Amino acid sequence: RATVDGYAVRANPSNRLPRPGDSVRIEFRAEDANQLPVSVTGEVKITREYWWEVWRDSVGREISGDELKRRREASPVWPPAVDLGMKEWTLESRGYRSDAVSTHQVATGTNGIGELKFTPAKDGYFRIAWESPDVWALAGSRQSVTNRIRAECAVWATTGAAELGYRTEGLEIVVDRESFRVGEKAPVMVVTSNPGQWVWLSVDADGLVGQQVFQMMGTTRLVQLDVVERMVPNCFLQAASVTDRKLWRDSKSVVVPPVKNFLTVEITPDQAEHRPGSDGSLNVTTRDWTGEPVAAEVAVSLVDESVFYIQNTLAPDPRQFFFGDRRWSSPSLGSSFDTGVYRRFYRAADGSVRDRDEPEIRGASGLSAGVGGVEISERLMFNAAAPKVAMDSLSLAESPALGQRFGLMPAAMPGRVVITGSLQPEPVAVRQDFRATAFWKPNVVTDKDGKGSVSFRYPDSTTRWQARGVACTSGNQVGLGTNSVATRLPLTVRLQTPRFLTTGDTAIISANLNNNTESPLTVTPTLAAQGVVIAGIVKQGQVNTGPAESVTVPAGGEARVDWQVRAEQSGEAKFTVVAKSPTLSDAMERRLPVVEYGLEQRVARSGKATTDVTIKLALPERRVGPTDFTVTVTPSLAVAMLDALPYLADYPYGCTEQTLSRFLPAVVVRKTLRDLGLDAETVMARTFGGIATNAAGQVSPRLGAKKDLLKLDDMVAAGLQRLYSFQHGNGAWGWWAEGPDDAWMTAYVLWGLRVAQAAGVVVEAERLDRADRWLVEHLATFDSAPDQAAWALHALASGRTQPGRPAIRDLERRAFDRAFSRRADLSAYSQALLALAAQRFGLTESAQTLADALSASAVRDDAPDSSVLYGGALPGASTQATAHWGRTDATWRWSDNGVESTAFVVRALLAASPQSPSISPAVTWLLKNRRGASWSNTRATAITLLALTDYLRTSDELKGEFTFEVQVNGRSLATHSVKPGDALSAPFQLGVPESALVAGTNTVTLLHRSGMAPMYFSVEAKFFNQENPIPPAATDLFVRREYFRLVPVPTLLDGVIDERAPLRGSESIASGDRLEARVILETKNDLEYVLVEDLKPAGLEALSVQSGYSLSAQEVKAEAARRLQSTANASLLDEDRTGRSEGLYVEWRDRRAAIFAGRLPAGVWEILIPYRAETPGQFAALPAVGEAMYAPEIRGNSVGRTLEIREATSE
């Protein structure tokens, strides 16, 4: 971090309310912007301050000093009232005057801390002011020498004097220290603006601990408060005073730590500095709160401090964790001043009414002239004497040479290695161990003297290490101690490489040489590499094949040498760099993976055919490894629904709705088995195509529990009895047995019981009749709710298959006519329910009208292989049209649910218009919107199973009989026959041998040899594609990625903002530039648990260093998405987005940004991923990939490209 000033200083007194003659220790702490200590010398001036005011009275005389004091004490209000016609008192001037006490030179040590002891000789208000020059200026920078660093603090020396010369506005509390221990006296000073004020002072700790009311003799009063156990861990001091018709308040929080539970833990290294790879030790000492040694168990760690710039330790301070809960709010104080404003008026000589609280103030400063009401004083610990601290600057700790090079630090940098005398060349040791954790042991035990120690070997890193000890005792005492130790070398070489390489990449590998001595060094660097090819050394942008020349590294400075390398084969690359001077040397080794260029792709074509069909599928010429080419044929897709039967066999229940949500799925399973002529053992033994068996457990822990199908009768019987127990005496149901009647719930249960009857479950007819009568009698309550009327009519009509029942009753007909007349206002869900009711009531014409309206309102996708992102079809995209109804995003209204709406529409169309062309696309959509083997919940799954069972029964797909032949590229590979009932078997699959495949277009022909029944087919190929660039591909998920360079642009109103400049074609980007990858996804269906992996070029680094919920997906309007495919790298504006977004969790990994979305509804979504160009070179940007985690067949990738990063040039 960098700031304007090179460092900052903070001044803190040991106590703020000493007695005259007592010594006060003032601590000065100097740190840079990275909180690293700074050694500096400053001048400290101590002055005794006193407040001075000059007023002009009503006759024009100046009043100040003792006379002003007497006048204030004598007047009940200030300024004093005057007779009518006379001038008001006016304030001429006010402010502090000061008397010099002493001046000192104070230096901060290597730890950045300096001290000054000051003993006030008498009562008074003392100001301690630090001033020092900015180190940057002294080091010869262009900045002015007049740049000064300042800090202040204040001390009030008092024995209880009524006046100290300190002035506040209204009321202020000054506490001697920020914390006290139980049993101590806490000095507290109350300050008011006027003598004679009455003050209420209280101590609160979850209730009043104590309170007192007193009158001020002057403007200050010293109070000694007893610190008691009840105040732990903190308490609040609150004061209130009324003066000049204003209520003044102030409060302070005082910490009272539970010190009896605290341990002092000291971690001391055996020496302050080590060589990398050397042996070292840490000594551990534990003491209790009195300073006595105590045996404890200590978790000791030694970790590279740089890690904590990325991620703070996840283990909190145990003192804070166990005893750190503080009271966070002070008690509130109210008064009539909170609701009223008090003013004082008088009649002037001219007869007008004027406000006496508006005196003319000339030259006033520092205080406000309030006009009544409440004045609340919210101050920090100091008021007028609050320290004016300039904030910190650039961290130079990691590279002291950098500071000297730019004149930011003096030449005599503490800790620099000094080389003296004649030295012989030392042997070269190659550093390989760069662990971030040097040591960790969770159970270091100190003895009865509180002593313990650990030994270890330091890694090869040159860095600063944080030693940390977390201790606890059997007596509930805890503590934390930290320290630091450095590992340094006089000459160091550090390799700068990417985190990985991809075959075909070229990259610049750098050796950074650091001279930590006080003399220049002539250093010869060499680089050896395995697994990559060294093209040569880079000088002035040119690659030279000769050896590296010696370079001169200035004292305390650094230099860099670059090589260009090329990755030609996958595996591991090993780099070894050696730096030698006549007397010193260093070497290090680094290994990094080289990954194979390419991407595993899946392309597929699928559809439905009633005649011979030809499918073409292209395979790239450049592919490696096996190619998995599969042809799948089945007489029906709907049988895949049977995989959901075990999922429905277990569901907890409580209220009526939850009970039915278990009962209904159980009877649906029973009905499905009955309608299809299956038994439970058959379903237990098969997977019908909904989900791979090895993935079942990833979606639901119940998917593998097919044994529950054998318990169907028990579950149905238990659910039925529970529903009986919930029914009210009048035949209705409520949400609970004791709850009020509910028409919607009664209709839901009645329909569920009718479904149970159809499944062969014996239901008491009397209960159905009572529910039926109650619901008919209450149909009029739905006059203003046509959606619920459709729901109730559907439930009533579900019993019209019973013999002897009238087709439709008068009350039902009136309710139907009202709902039908408002059909345009109904949702698709309710229109489908009304169509089903009409069909069963015998109103076939009305049913047909509703079915036609539903077909016309379908949301169809007749080209699912096409994307607005690409303006056409992509390899691997689905080819089966889809149709659906209802909302596909999250909704709380039952009548808006997309899956249930589509399922009921399918049932309505099958009943009223079985030849509708919307039925087959709707079945396809339902199957595509499963989550594994089931749908979003048990109710949606049960309703969908009812629809698909109706479809299987109506479509006759189970009765198909045909023989087909599979030919690939003119070669006959298989002939297969399908007989009635085979649809319930696993689908036919043919693995095509690679000898039958060709690079380019492969032709698969399915020939009907006998019979003309429809067949569903899928042709799929999986391979590792090494084309350059890798083309995009998609199966129900389309991905597009583009890069933009972020250009900072100053604006008049918004400051500096980033503009996106598209990175087109062969355009390069400079090292250090920021850029953004824009990944756009088009989802054809609602998806859950989506993984997006942006495979980044090796030369890029993520801007963020912590994984977490830092990204979001923004939905893009369809028209804006279409503009993207017609205009390359087009920018999106705020108005191009719908405003809907989804939070994303991102993991920043070496090769990729792995982004997880809990859900992505159907639509177009934009994700912006920030990066920084780091390593110069030319790198493969493999495609961004998206997939549904639990439906891996839903997958897509963007096009690949090459990204060039050039060396940054200084301007």
FIVEX-826663 format. One line per 10 residues: for each residue x, y, z of C-alpha. Coordinates in steps of 0.5 Angstrom, whole numbers, m for minus. Each point is the difference from the previous one (the first is absolute). Layout:
% residues N
X,Y,Z; ... $
This chain:
% residues 1211
0,0,0; 2,7,m2; m2,7,3; 3,7,0; 4,0,6; 6,m5,1; m3,m2,7; m5,2,6; 1,1,7; m5,m1,6 $
1,3,7; m3,m4,6; 1,2,7; 0,m5,5; m6,4,4; m3,6,m1; m2,2,7; 6,0,4; 1,4,6; 5,6,0 $
7,m3,2; m2,m7,m3; 4,m3,m6; m3,m1,m7; 3,m4,m5; m2,2,m7; 1,m5,m6; 1,2,m7; m1,m6,m5; 3,1,m7 $
m3,m4,m6; 0,0,m7; m6,m2,m4; 1,m7,0; 0,0,8; 8,m1,0; 4,4,5; 4,6,m2; 6,3,4; 0,7,0 $
1,6,5; m5,6,1; 0,6,4; m5,0,6; m3,6,3; m4,0,6; m4,6,2; m5,2,5; m7,3,m3; m5,4,3 $
m7,3,m3; m1,7,m2; m6,4,m2; m1,7,m1; m7,3,0; m3,7,m1; m6,2,5; m6,4,m1; 4,6,0; 5,m2,m4 $
6,m2,5; 4,m6,m1; 0,m5,6; 5,m5,1; 4,m4,5; m2,0,7; m6,5,m1; m3,m4,m5; 0,m6,4; m3,4,6 $
m6,2,m5; m1,m7,m3; 0,m3,8; m5,6,1; m5,m1,m6; m5,m6,0; 1,0,m8; 5,2,m5; 1,5,m3; m4,4,5 $
m7,3,m1; 0,7,m1; m6,6,0; m4,1,m5; 3,5,m5; 7,m2,2; 5,m3,m4; 1,m8,1; 7,m3,2; 5,m2,m6 $
5,m5,0; 7,4,m3; 5,m6,0; 1,m7,4; 5,m5,m1; 6,m3,4; 6,4,2; 6,m4,2; 7,0,5; 6,m4,m2 $
2,m6,5; 5,m3,m4; 3,m3,m7; 3,m7,m1; 3,m4,m5; m3,m7,0; 3,m6,m5; m4,m6,m2; 4,m6,0; 0,m6,m5 $
m7,m2,3; m3,7,m2; m1,1,7; 3,6,4; m2,3,7; 0,6,4; m1,1,8; m3,7,2; m2,2,7; m5,6,0 $
2,4,6; m7,3,1; m7,0,m2; m2,1,m7; m2,m2,m7; 7,m2,m4; 1,m1,m7; 5,m5,m2; 2,1,m8; 5,m4,m4 $
3,3,m7; 5,m4,m4; 2,1,m7; m2,m5,m6; 5,m5,m1; m1,0,m8; 1,8,0; 7,m1,4; 2,m6,m5; 0,5,m6 $
m6,m1,m3; m4,6,m4; m5,1,6; 1,6,4; 4,0,7; m5,3,3; m5,m6,0; m1,m1,7; m3,m6,4; m4,2,6 $
m3,m4,6; m3,3,7; m3,m2,6; m3,3,6; 1,m1,8; m4,3,5; 4,1,7; m5,1,6; m1,m1,7; m7,2,m1 $
0,7,m1; m6,3,m3; 4,4,m6; 5,m3,m4; 0,5,m6; m4,m5,m4; m6,1,m4; m5,m4,m3; m7,1,m3; m6,m2,5 $
3,m6,3; 6,m5,m1; 2,m6,4; 8,m2,0; 2,m7,3; 7,m1,2; 1,m6,m4; m3,m4,m5; 0,m6,5; 0,m2,7 $
0,m6,5; m5,m2,5; 2,3,7; 3,6,m3; m2,7,0; m2,3,m6; 1,8,m1; m5,3,m4; 0,8,m1; m7,3,m2 $
1,7,m4; m6,5,m1; 0,6,m4; m2,4,6; 1,0,8; m6,m2,4; m3,m5,m5; m4,m6,3; 3,m6,m3; m3,m7,1 $
5,m6,m1; m1,m7,0; 3,m7,m2; m3,m5,m4; 1,m7,m1; m6,m4,m2; m4,5,5; 2,5,5; 7,m1,4; 0,6,3 $
m2,8,m1; 1,7,3; m3,7,0; 5,6,1; 1,7,m1; 6,2,m3; 4,5,4; 4,2,m7; 0,m3,m6; 4,m6,2 $
m1,m5,5; 4,m7,1; m4,m6,2; 3,m6,3; m4,m7,m2; 0,m6,3; 1,m6,m5; m4,m6,2; m1,m7,m3; m6,2,m3 $
3,4,m5; 4,m5,m4; 1,0,m6; m2,7,m1; m4,5,3; m3,7,m2; 1,7,3; m6,5,m2; m1,7,3; m5,5,m2 $
m1,7,2; m5,6,m2; 2,7,m1; m2,6,m4; m7,m4,m1; 4,m6,m4; 2,m7,2; 7,m2,0; 2,m8,0; 7,m3,m1 $
1,m8,1; 7,m4,0; 1,m7,0; 5,m3,5; 3,m7,m1; 1,m4,6; 3,m7,m2; m1,m7,3; 8,0,1; m1,m6,5 $
m1,m4,m6; 6,3,m4; 6,m3,m1; 7,4,m2; 3,m4,m6; 7,1,m2; 3,m3,m6; 7,2,m1; 5,m3,m6; 7,m2,2 $
2,6,m5; m3,6,m3; 3,m2,m7; 1,m7,m4; 3,m2,m6; m5,m4,m4; 0,m8,1; 4,1,7; m3,m3,6; m3,4,5 $
m4,0,6; m6,4,4; 0,0,8; m7,1,3; m2,3,6; m7,0,4; m2,4,6; m6,2,3; m4,6,1; 5,2,6 $
6,m2,m4; 1,m7,4; 2,m5,m5; m5,m6,m1; 0,m6,m4; m4,0,m6; m1,m3,m7; 2,4,m6; m1,m1,m7; 6,3,m4 $
0,2,m7; 6,4,m4; m3,2,m7; 2,5,m6; m3,7,2; m1,1,m7; m6,m5,0; m4,5,5; 0,5,m5; m5,m5,m4 $
m3,m3,6; m1,1,7; 1,m6,5; m6,m3,0; 1,m2,8; m2,6,4; 3,3,6; m2,m5,5; m1,6,5; m5,4,m5 $
m3,m7,m1; m2,m2,7; 0,6,3; m1,6,m5; m8,1,0; 0,7,2; m6,4,1; m2,4,m6; m5,5,1; 0,5,6 $
m6,2,3; m5,5,m3; m2,6,4; m6,4,m2; m3,7,2; m5,5,m2; 5,3,m4; 0,m5,m5; m7,2,m2; 0,7,1 $
4,6,m1; 1,6,5; 1,7,m2; 0,7,4; m4,6,m4; 0,7,2; m4,6,m3; 5,5,m3; m1,8,0; m3,m1,m7 $
m6,m4,3; 3,m7,m4; 1,m6,4; 7,m3,m1; 4,m6,2; 5,2,6; 4,m7,m2; 3,4,m7; 5,4,3; 5,3,m5 $
7,m3,0; 6,3,m3; 6,m4,m1; m2,m6,4; 3,m7,m2; 0,m7,3; m7,0,3; m7,0,m3; m6,5,2; m6,m5,1 $
m7,2,0; m3,m5,5; m2,m7,0; 5,m6,1; 8,1,m1; 3,m7,1; 8,0,1; 3,m6,m4; 7,0,1; 6,m4,m1 $
4,m1,7; 4,7,m2; m4,6,m2; 4,6,m2; 6,m4,1; m1,m5,m4; 6,m2,m4; 1,2,m7; 3,m6,m3; 2,0,m7 $
m1,m7,m3; 5,m5,m3; 4,m1,m6; 3,m6,m5; 3,m6,4; 7,m1,m2; 1,m6,5; 0,m5,m6; 5,4,m4; 5,4,4 $
4,2,m7; m7,2,m3; 0,6,5; 7,2,m1; 0,0,m7; m6,5,0; 3,4,6; m5,m2,4; 4,m3,6; 7,2,3 $
6,m4,m2; 1,m3,7; m6,m5,0; m1,m4,6; 2,m7,m1; 4,1,m6; 6,m5,m1; 7,3,1; 5,m4,m4; 7,2,3 $
7,m3,m1; 2,m5,m6; m5,m6,m1; 1,m6,m4; m6,m3,m5; m5,m4,4; m3,m6,m3; m6,0,m4; m6,m3,4; m7,0,m4 $
m6,2,4; m6,m5,m1; m4,0,6; m5,6,0; m5,m2,4; m5,5,3; 0,m4,7; 7,m1,3; m3,m3,6; m6,m2,4 $
m1,m4,6; m7,0,4; 2,m3,7; 6,4,2; 0,m1,8; 4,5,4; 2,m3,7; m1,3,7; 4,6,m1; m4,2,m6 $
6,m2,m5; 0,m4,m7; 4,0,m6; m1,m3,m7; 6,m1,m6; m1,m1,m7; 3,2,m7; m2,6,m4; m2,0,m7; 4,3,m5 $
m4,6,m1; 3,7,1; m6,3,4; m2,2,7; m4,m5,4; m5,1,5; 1,m5,6; m7,m1,4; m2,m3,6; m7,m2,3 $
0,m2,7; m5,m3,5; 0,m3,7; m5,m5,3; m2,6,4; m4,3,m5; 6,5,m2; 2,2,m7; 5,5,m3; 3,1,m7 $
7,3,m1; 4,1,m7; 7,2,m2; 3,1,m7; 7,m3,m2; 3,1,m7; 4,m4,m5; 5,4,m4; 6,m1,m5; 5,5,m2 $
m1,m1,m7; m7,m3,m3; m3,m3,m6; m7,m1,m1; m4,m3,m6; m6,3,m3; m4,m5,m4; m7,m1,m1; m4,m5,4; 0,m5,m6 $
1,0,m8; m4,m3,m5; 3,m4,m6; 2,5,m6; 0,6,5; 6,5,0; 2,4,7; 5,4,3; 3,m3,6; 4,5,4 $
5,0,5; 0,6,5; 7,1,4; 0,4,7; 6,2,3; m1,1,7; 7,3,1; 3,7,1; 4,m2,m6; m1,m1,m8 $
0,m7,m2; 2,m3,m7; m4,m5,m1; m1,m6,m5; m6,m3,m1; m2,m7,m4; m6,m4,m1; m1,m7,m1; m7,m3,m2; m3,m7,m1 $
m6,m1,m3; 0,6,m4; 4,3,m6; 5,6,2; m1,5,m6; 5,5,3; 2,6,4; m5,6,m1; 4,7,m1; m4,6,m2 $
m5,m4,m3; 4,m5,m4; 1,m7,1; 8,m2,0; 2,m7,0; 7,2,4; 1,m1,7; m2,5,5; 5,5,2; 2,3,7 $
m4,6,2; 2,5,6; m5,0,5; 0,6,5; 1,0,7; m7,m1,3; m3,0,m7; m2,m5,m5; 0,m3,m7; m4,m4,m5 $
2,m5,m5; m5,m3,m5; 0,m6,m4; m5,m3,m5; m2,m7,0; m5,m4,m4; m4,m6,3; 0,m6,m6; m3,m6,4; m4,m1,6 $
2,m2,7; 4,4,5; 5,6,m1; 6,1,5; 4,6,0; 6,1,4; 3,7,0; 7,1,3; 3,7,1; 8,1,2 $
4,6,2; 8,m1,2; m2,m1,7; m8,m2,1; m5,m4,m4; m7,m3,0; m4,m4,m4; m7,m3,0; m4,m5,m3; m8,0,m2 $
m4,m5,m3; m7,2,m4; m5,m5,m4; 0,1,m8; m7,m2,m2; m2,m3,m6; m3,5,m5; m7,m2,m2; m7,m1,3; m5,m6,1 $
m6,1,m4; m7,m3,0; m4,0,m7; m6,m3,m1; m7,0,m4; m6,m3,2; m7,0,m3; m7,m4,m1; m1,m4,m7; m5,m4,m3 $
4,m1,m6; 7,m1,m2; 4,5,2; 7,3,m1; 4,3,6; 7,4,m2; 5,1,6; 7,3,m2; 6,m2,4; 6,5,0 $
7,m3,m4; 4,2,6; m2,m4,6; 4,m5,5; m2,m6,4; m6,m4,m1; m7,3,m3; m6,m3,3; m5,0,m6; m7,m3,3 $
m7,m1,m4; m6,m1,5; m7,m2,m2; m6,0,4; m8,m1,m2; m2,5,6; 4,6,4; m6,0,5; 2,m7,3; 6,4,3 $
m5,3,5; 0,m7,3; 7,2,4; m4,5,4; m4,m5,3; 5,m2,6; 1,7,1; m8,1,2; 0,m6,5; 3,5,6 $
m2,6,2; m2,3,7; m6,3,2; m4,4,5; m6,5,m2; m5,m2,m5; 3,2,m6; 7,m3,2; m4,m7,1; m3,1,m7 $
7,1,m3; 2,m7,3; m7,m3,m1; m1,2,m8; 7,m2,m2; m1,m7,3; m6,m1,m3; 3,3,m7; 5,m5,1; m5,m5,1 $
m4,2,m6; 5,0,m5; 2,m7,2; m7,m2,m1; m1,4,m7; 7,m3,m3; m1,m7,3; 6,0,4; 2,m2,7; 4,3,5 $
6,m5,m1; 1,2,m8; 1,7,2; 5,m2,6; 4,m4,m5; 0,5,m6; 3,7,m2; m5,3,m6; 5,6,m2; m2,5,5 $
7,0,3; 6,m4,0; 0,m4,6; 7,2,3; m3,7,0; m6,m2,4; 3,2,7; 2,7,m2; m7,2,m2; m4,m3,6 $
2,m4,6; m7,m4,m2; 2,m2,m7; 3,m6,2; m5,m2,5; m5,m4,m5; m1,m5,5; m6,5,3; m4,m2,m6; m2,m6,3 $
m3,4,6; m4,4,m5; m7,m4,3; 3,2,8; 1,7,m2; m6,1,m4; m4,m3,6; 3,5,5; m1,6,m4; m7,m2,m1 $
m2,0,7; 4,6,2; m4,4,m6; m6,m3,3; 2,3,7; 0,7,m3; m6,0,m3; m5,4,4; m7,m2,2; m4,4,m6 $
5,m4,m5; 5,6,m1; 7,0,1; 5,6,3; 7,0,0; 0,m3,7; m5,m4,3; m2,5,5; 0,6,m5; m5,3,m4 $
m3,m3,m6; 4,2,m6; m3,m1,m7; 6,m1,m4; 3,m5,5; m7,m4,m1; 0,0,m7; 8,m2,0; m2,m6,5; m6,m2,m4 $
4,0,m7; 5,m4,4; m5,m5,3; m3,m1,m7; 7,m2,m3; 1,m5,5; m7,m3,m2; 3,0,m7; 6,m4,3; m4,m5,3 $
0,2,7; m7,m1,4; m2,7,2; m6,1,5; m6,3,m5; m3,3,6; 6,5,1; 0,1,m8; m7,2,0; 0,5,6 $
7,3,m3; m4,1,m7; m6,3,3; 4,5,4; 4,2,m6; m6,1,m4; m4,4,5; 6,5,1; 2,1,m8; m3,7,1 $
5,2,4; 5,m1,m6; m4,5,m4; 6,5,0; 5,m5,0; 0,m4,m7; 6,m3,1; m2,m3,7; m7,m2,m4; 3,m4,m5 $
4,m4,5; m6,m1,4; m4,m2,m6; 6,m5,m3; m1,m3,7; m7,m1,0; 0,m3,m8; 5,m5,2; m5,m4,3; m5,0,m6 $
3,m7,m3; m4,m3,6; m7,m3,m3; m6,3,2; 2,7,1; m2,6,m4; 4,3,m5; 0,7,3; m5,3,6; m3,7,m1 $
5,3,5; 6,m3,m3; m3,2,m7; m1,7,3; 7,0,2; 3,m2,m6; m3,5,m4; 2,5,4; 8,m2,0; m1,m2,m8 $
m2,7,m1; 6,3,3; 5,m5,m3; 4,5,m3; 2,2,7; 2,m7,2; 7,m2,0; 2,m6,m4; m1,m5,6; m7,2,2 $
m2,0,m8; 3,m7,0; m4,m2,6; m6,3,m2; 1,m4,m7; 0,m6,4; m6,1,4; m4,2,m7; 2,m7,m3; m2,m4,6 $
m7,4,1; m1,m1,m7; 1,7,m3; 4,m2,m6; 0,6,m4; 2,4,6; 6,m5,1; 2,1,m7; m1,8,0; 5,0,7 $
5,m6,m4; 0,5,m6; 2,6,4; 5,m4,4; 4,m2,m6; 0,7,m3; 3,2,7; 6,m5,0; 7,3,1; 3,m4,m6 $
7,m1,m1; 0,m3,m7; 8,1,m1; 3,m2,6; 6,m1,m3; 1,7,m2; 2,6,5; m1,7,0; 8,1,2; 2,m4,m7 $
m6,2,m5; m1,m7,m2; 1,m8,2; 7,m2,4; 3,m7,0; m3,m4,5; m7,3,1; m6,m3,1; m5,m1,m6; m7,m2,4 $
m5,6,0; m2,2,7; m7,3,3; m2,3,6; m5,4,4; 1,4,7; 6,3,3; 6,m3,0; 3,4,5; m1,0,8 $
m7,2,2; m4,m1,6; m7,m1,m4; m2,m7,m1; m4,2,m7; 7,3,m2; 4,m6,0; 3,m2,m6; 1,m8,1; m7,m1,3 $
m3,5,m5; 3,m4,m6; m2,m7,3; m7,2,1; 0,3,m7; 3,m6,m3; m6,m4,4; m5,5,m3; 2,0,m7; 0,m8,0 $
m7,0,3; m3,5,m5; 5,1,m6; 4,m7,0; 3,2,m7; 3,7,2; 7,1,m3; 2,3,7; m1,m6,4; 7,m3,m2 $
4,6,1; m3,1,6; 2,m7,2; 7,1,m2; 0,7,4; m2,m4,6; 5,m5,0; 5,5,m2; m2,4,7; 2,m6,4 $
5,1,6; 3,m7,0; m6,m5,0; m5,5,3; m3,7,m1; 1,6,5; m4,m4,5; m5,m6,2; m6,4,m2; 2,2,m7 $
3,m7,m1; m6,m3,2; m4,4,m5; 5,m1,m5; 0,m7,0; m8,0,0; 1,4,m7; 5,m5,m3; m4,m6,2; m6,3,m4 $
5,1,m6; 3,m7,0; m7,m3,0; m3,5,m5; 6,0,m5; 0,m7,0; 8,0,0; 0,m6,4; m3,m4,m5; 5,2,m6 $
3,m6,m4; 5,1,m5; 7,m2,m2; 6,5,m2; 7,0,m3; 6,5,2; 4,2,m5; 7,4,1; 3,3,m6; m3,m5,m4 $
2,m6,4; m6,m4,3; 2,m1,8; m6,m3,3; m8,m2,m1; m4,0,6; m8,m2,1; m5,3,5; m6,m3,2; m6,2,4 $
2,1,7; 8,1,m1; m1,7,1; 0,m1,7; 7,m3,m1; 7,4,0; 1,3,m7; 4,m3,m5; 7,3,0; 5,m1,m6 $
8,2,1; 3,1,m6; 7,m2,m1; 5,5,m2; 2,m4,m6; m7,2,m3; 1,8,1; 3,5,m4; 3,7,1; m6,5,m2 $
m7,m2,m1; m2,m7,2; m7,m2,m3; m5,m4,5; m6,m3,m4; m5,m4,4; m4,m4,m5; m7,m3,2; 0,m7,m3; m7,m2,3 $
m6,4,3; 0,7,0; m1,2,8; 3,6,2; 7,0,3; 4,5,4; 8,0,m1; 6,3,2; 7,0,m3; 5,3,5 $
8,0,m1; 5,2,6; 7,2,m2; 6,4,2; 0,6,m5; 7,3,m2; m2,4,m6; 2,7,0; m4,4,2; m4,m5,3 $
m7,1,m2; m7,2,4; m4,m6,2; m7,m1,4; m5,m4,2; m6,4,3; 5,5,3; 4,5,m4; 6,3,2; 4,6,m3 $
6,4,3; 3,7,m2; 6,4,3; 0,7,1; 6,4,3; m2,5,5; 2,7,m1; 0,5,6; m4,7,m3; 0,6,5 $
m7,3,0; m3,6,3; m5,m2,4; 2,m8,1; 7,1,1; 4,m6,m3; m4,m5,m4; 2,m6,m4; m2,0,m7; 0,m7,m4 $
4,0,m6; m1,m7,m4; 6,m4,m1; m1,m2,m7; 3,m6,m4; 8,1,0; 0,6,5; 5,0,6; m1,2,7; 6,3,4 $
3,m3,6; m4,3,6; m6,2,m4; m7,m2,3; m5,m4,m4; m6,m3,1; m3,m7,m3; m7,1,m2; m3,m7,0; m8,0,m3 $
m4,m6,1; m6,m2,m3; m4,m5,4; m6,m3,m4; m3,m3,6; 0,1,8; 6,m2,2; 2,m2,7; 8,m1,3; 3,3,m6 $
8,0,0; 3,5,m5; 8,m1,m1; 4,6,m3; 6,m4,m2; 5,6,0; 6,2,m4; 7,m2,4; 2,7,0; m6,3,4 $
m1,1,7; m7,1,4; m1,6,3; m3,m3,6; 4,m4,5; m6,m3,4; m5,m5,m3; m7,2,2; m7,3,m2; 4,6,m4 $
m4,m1,m7; m7,0,m2; m3,m2,m7; m5,6,m3; m5,m2,m4; 0,3,m7; m6,2,m4; m1,m4,m7; 1,6,m4; 6,2,3 $
3,m7,m1; m2,m1,m7; 4,7,m1; 6,m4,3; 0,m5,m6; 0,5,m5; 5,5,3; 6,m3,2; 3,2,7; m6,5,1 $
m1,3,7; m6,m1,4; m4,6,3; m4,0,7; m6,0,m4; 2,m6,m4; m1,m4,7; m7,m2,3; 2,1,7; 0,m7,2 $
7,m3,3; 2,m6,3; 6,0,5; 6,m5,m2; 5,m3,4; 7,0,m3; 6,m4,1; 7,3,m2; 4,m6,m3; 7,0,m3 $
m3,m2,m7; m7,3,1; m6,4,3; m5,m5,2; m7,3,1; m6,m3,3; m7,2,m1; m5,m3,5; m5,1,m6; m1,3,m7 $
m7,1,m3; m1,0,m7; 3,6,m3; 7,4,m2; 4,1,6; 7,4,0; 6,m1,5; 6,5,0; 6,m3,3; 6,5,1 $
7,m2,m1; 7,3,m1; 5,m1,m5; 6,m2,3; 5,m4,m4; 2,2,m7; 0,m5,m5; m5,m4,m5; m5,m4,4; m6,m5,m2 $
m7,3,3; m4,m7,0; m7,1,m1; m5,1,6; m4,m6,2; m7,0,3; m3,m6,3; m6,m2,4; 3,m4,6; m5,m5,1 $
m2,m1,m8; 7,0,m3; m3,m1,m7; m2,7,1; 6,3,m2; 3,6,m5; 7,3,m1; 2,7,m4; 5,1,m5; 7,0,2 $
6,5,m2; 7,2,1; 1,6,5; 7,4,m1; 3,4,6; 5,4,m2; 6,3,5; m3,7,3; 4,6,m2; 1,6,4 $
m3,7,m2 $
